[in-house]
Amino acid sequence: MEVDPEGRLRDPTSGNPIASIRFATFVVLKTMDLPRSFYLLVAAAMACTSATPSSTMSNQDPSTTEHINNPYYSRTDTAHLNVSDAEWKRILPDSVFEVARHKATERAFTGKYWDTEGLGMYYCAVCGNALFRSDSKFGSSCGWPSFYEALHPNSVRYENDSTYGMQRTEVLCGRCDSHLGHIFDDGPPPTGKRFCMNSIVLDFVPDK
């Protein structure tokens, strides 16, 4: 093996530069007295290392990548979370934190899902808990995404809410206890319920 004045490896037979260090390594090995099976193994390993990167990340659900800095976000783990508001404040965007932990309400007709159509699943934007199927979503004039039933009985939980001089039933995520909205008795059949939710604390993932 020869090295030219520019420091490039050259084939001693042709004098041409060797462009790839992998190829140079293979040439060096080839000059050694080793079994043919060894050369084939080395060639295969080199081919694998030079392959293009996996497309796993490029195909990853964008809704999941949005939560890459949230260690509590999971669409498969259903274990109840006990996370302090201070920790949630550190992790969540301010707008999500205000609704989820301080029980704020986004303005009607401004949320991204209030009139969304299409089949898919709605998850908690705070922890990834599965909340509603799109099949239970219905058009409502209230200006917030509305559903007539939760995915599972334990997907959500309820608390009495007597704020603002009203008696209402608050709906919270069954996994992380984040505020989602309220439930009313003016929904369509078969339940007659209306889960009036804040879009900002929901993630919608369309069916594939």
N, C-alpha and C positions, 0 to 999 in steps of 0.2 A: 504494500500500500504506500502511495506517495502523497506528499503534501506540497501544494503549489505555494508561491510567494504570498498569496492572499490568505493562506491558512486553510484552503479547501482540500478535502480528500479527493484524489484522482485514481481512476482505475489504472493500474500499472500496464495493462495490455493496450487499451485504447487511448489513454491519456485524458479521457473525458472526466469532468468533475462528477462526483457522486453527490446527488442532490439531497438524498435522505440519509440521516444518521442511522435509521432503522436498516436501510439497505446496506450501508457500510458495515454495520454490525454483522449482518448476514454474510456479507462477502468474507469478512475476517473469519467467521466461524466455518465458512465453506472451505477455507484453506487448511483447516484442522482435520485430522484423521478421526472423524466421529461417525457413528452409524447414521444411515440415511433417515431413519425414523426420527432422530434427534433434530435434523434439519427441518423436517416437515412440521414438527412440533413448534419450533422457533418461528417458522413462517406463519403458522396459524395464530400464534400469540401476537405477532406483529400486526397481522391483519385486524385482529380484534381491537388493539389499542389505537389503531388509526381510523376506526369506524367513527361515523358521525355520532354526536351525543344522543342519548335517549330522548325520545319525544315525550316522555312522561310529563315533564313540567309544562311543555307547551299545550298538552291536552288537559291539564289540570283545571278543574272547575274554577272559574274566576272568582266565584263567590267565596270559595275556600281560601284562595290566595289573599283576599282582602283581609283575612283574619290571621295572617301568618304571625303577627306579634301578640296574638291572644292565646296563651297556653291552655285556656279553659274551653276553647271552642272545639266542639266535636259533634258530628252528626251521627255518631254511633254509640258514644258513651252516655248512658242515661242516669248515672249516679248523681245524686243530689249534691249541689255545690254550696259551700259555705265560704263565700269570698266577701271581704270587707268592702265597703263603699270606697274607701281610700285606694284599695287595689284596683277596683273597677275604674275609678277616675284616672288612674295611671295608664290603664290599658285602652279604654274606650274613647272614641271621638267625643268631643264635648256635647254635640247635638244628641248623640245616642245616649250618653250618660244622663243628660237632663231628663229625658223621657223615661229611660229604664230605671234609674235609681232615685230621681227626684219627682217622678210621676208627672212630668210636664206633658202637655198635649200639643201635637203639631196642628197647624191650622188646617181646617177642612179644605178639601180639593187641592191640596198642595203636595200630598204624599205620593210617592212614585207608584204605589200599588192600588190606589183607591179605585181605578177603573181598569186594572190589568185583567186581561183575559188569557185563556190558554191553560193547558193541563200541566200540573206540576205540584211541587210541595213547598209549603211555607215553613221556614225554620226561624227559631229565635236568633236574631242578629247578635245577641250578646254571647250566647253559649252554644248555639247550634242545635238545640233541642227541636225535634219535629213537632210542629204545632197543628197545622191544618193542611188538608188536601184541597186543591183548587175546585174539586167537585162540590165542596160545601160553600164555596164563595158565591155570592149573589149580588146583583146590582142594587145599590142602595142610594137614596138621595141624600144621605147624611154627609157624604164627602170623605169618608174613611173606608178602608177595605173592610168588608163585612162577611161573616161566615155564620152558618147556622149550627155548626157543631165542630168540636175539636177533634183532632185525629184520634186520640185516646183519652179516656177519662183522666188519666194522670199527666197528660201533656200540659195541662194548665191547672191552676188552683185558684180559689176565690177568697176574697176578703170583703167585709162590709166597708163602705166608703161613705162617710157623712160630711165630706168637705163641701164648701160652697153652699151650705144650707140645703143640700140634696141628700137623699138616700139612694145610693147606687151600689152595684156589686162590681168590685174591681176584679180584673182578670190578670193573673201573674203567671209567668213561665213556671212550669212544674219542676224544672231542674235548677234554675238560678235565681228564682224569685223576682225577676225583673218585671216591672210594670209594662203591660201590653196594651191595656185599654179597659173597657167595661162591657158588660153583657146586659142586654135588655130583652124584654118579653114581647117584642114587636117584629120578630123575624118570620120567615116563611115556613111552611111545612118542610120536613116532618117534625121539627123540634119546636118551632115557634120562637126560637131564640135568635138574637142578633149579637154576635161577637163583634163589637166595634173596636177595631184595632188601629194602632199607630203604625204607618208604613215603615218608619225609621227604625223600628225594633224588629222588623221582619226581613228575612232573606227569601227570595223566590227562586227556586231552581226548576226550570222547565223539564218535563219528561223528555227522554231521548228517544 
